Amino acid sequence: MAAKDLDIKIEQGKNFKLTVTVREYGVVKNLTGFEGRMQIRSSPGGALHASLTNVEITIPAPVNGQVVINIPAATTGAYTWRLGVYDLEVFNTGTGEVIGVLKGFASLDAEVTV
């Protein structure tokens, strides 16, 4: 299953939340036993801007295939990068299965009111 393309914009100093449902061949994927991870980099293999793990990426209802990215305002407020690329994966350490969920460009919309 190929990751879906989706460009994201994160507002600096604001909460960022995105919920996505993982499907395999049109059928909701049961994500029991899976965890999520995501990185934002300057370019593929480039400088790391952000690394998100199971603190910011949760799978609240695994049988529904939902993955939630939730980056708090305190974290986005500390971001200084402006443009990058990202990918979001879910993985099962027990089986070794890795599924690409989303990928694309990431931009940071600089905060004006601080």
C-alpha positions, 0 to 999 in steps of 0.5 A, spaced: 500 500 500 502 506 497 502 512 502 497 518 500 500 524 498 497 530 502 501 537 503 500 539 510 501 546 513 502 547 521 501 554 524 506 556 529 504 556 536 497 553 534 495 546 536 495 541 529 491 536 529 489 531 523 485 524 523 486 519 518 483 512 516 488 507 514 485 503 508 488 497 505 484 496 498 478 500 500 477 496 506 479 499 513 485 496 516 485 493 523 491 497 527 491 493 533 498 492 535 501 498 531 504 504 533 505 511 529 511 515 527 513 521 523 518 525 521 519 532 518 526 533 514 528 539 510 529 534 504 528 526 503 534 524 508 536 531 509 536 535 516 531 533 521 526 538 523 521 534 527 520 527 529 513 525 532 512 518 536 507 515 540 506 521 544 504 526 538 501 520 534 496 515 537 491 510 534 485 511 539 481 505 536 485 500 532 479 496 529 477 503 526 484 504 522 484 511 525 491 515 526 491 521 530 497 526 529 496 531 535 502 536 536 501 541 541 501 549 541 508 549 545 511 544 540 509 548 534 511 554 537 518 552 538 519 550 531 523 555 527 523 551 520 519 553 514 519 548 509 520 541 509 517 534 507 514 529 511 512 522 511 507 518 516 508 511 518 504 506 522 508 499 524 507 493 528 513 491 532 511 484 533 510 482 525 515 487 522 509 490 518 510 497 516 505 501 512 506 508 509 500 512 511 501 519 508 507 523 505 508 530 502 510 537 503 510 540 510 510 548 511 510 552 517 506 558 517 510 563 522 506 566 528 505 573 528 501 574 535 506 572 540 
